[in-house]
């Protein structure tokens, strides 16, 4: 009977994280936070990259879809319609785009030892409570190697 050699969603997320770390995205973007799997740290006010899973198949050619989300603090002290107030609800779109563009360059068409990464979406800015993040989807392909 053949032994099935799968990659779990966690292993795939670790592969994506490793690709980002090997490209030294933290240094190249001056990222103030960290790269994490699934969630940000509670109450993080830094720039963080979070990788989470959407769906992973268990076929011979394993395909999975993952989100890569860039969380950036809102702009501070923006002029509001009330002259005595400041607006802190506006996303820092320029910074999101800067980090997101570098991430997409690193990830798109990356060929690892036993997996391939491809962009599945061009990204979008998504509300997250009182904050925002820039997210895009990555297709992860892995050829399952069953052993006899």
C-alpha positions, -999 to 999 in steps of 0.1 A, spaced: 0 0 0 13 34 -9 23 60 17 7 93 9 30 124 14 8 154 18 16 190 26 -8 205 51 -21 240 50 3 250 78 33 236 59 22 255 28 18 287 48 53 281 62 66 278 27 51 311 17 65 327 49 100 313 41 99 327 6 91 362 20 118 359 47 144 347 22 137 377 0 144 399 32 111 418 27 113 431 63 146 449 56 137 459 20 105 475 30 116 487 65 86 468 78 80 478 115 63 446 125 66 409 117 55 381 93 30 358 109 8 328 102 -30 332 106 -32 362 129 -15 394 140 -5 399 176 -33 413 197 -36 451 194 -5 453 171 0 489 159 29 480 136 31 470 99 25 433 98 23 407 71 -2 379 78 -5 347 58 -37 326 61 -54 298 42 -86 299 22 -87 263 9 -63 234 1 -71 203 -19 -57 168 -13 -54 157 -49 -23 143 -65 -16 178 -77 -23 197 -46 -36 233 -50 -42 257 -23 -53 293 -21 -38 316 5 -42 353 15 -12 375 21 -24 405 40 -4 436 48 -16 455 78 -4 491 80 -15 516 107 -39 543 96 -26 578 87 -24 600 118 -36 636 123 -55 640 91 -76 671 87 -113 664 95 -143 684 84 -145 697 120 -115 720 125 -110 710 161 -108 673 153 -83 650 136 -91 620 115 -73 588 122 -96 565 101 -78 569 67 -58 540 53 -21 546 45 -26 535 9 8 546 -3 26 524 23 3 495 16 10 497 -21 48 500 -15 49 468 7 23 449 -14 41 456 -46 74 441 -33 55 411 -18 38 404 -52 72 406 -71 87 382 -46 58 357 -47 46 357 -83 59 327 -103 82 316 -74 95 281 -80 105 263 -48 120 229 -44 86 211 -44 61 239 -49 51 268 -72 35 301 -62 14 323 -85 -6 354 -79 -43 347 -81 -55 383 -75 -40 418 -79 -49 429 -44 -75 450 -27 -78 473 3 -101 458 29 -116 473 60 -107 456 93 -127 472 121 -113 508 124 -82 498 104 -74 485 69 -52 460 52 -40 453 17 -46 417 7 -40 395 -23 -45 358 -30 -17 333 -38 -22 300 -56 1 273 -41 8 242 -62 25 210 -49 29 176 -65 21 150 -39 48 123 -39 32 90 -28 57 63 -19 52 26 -24 
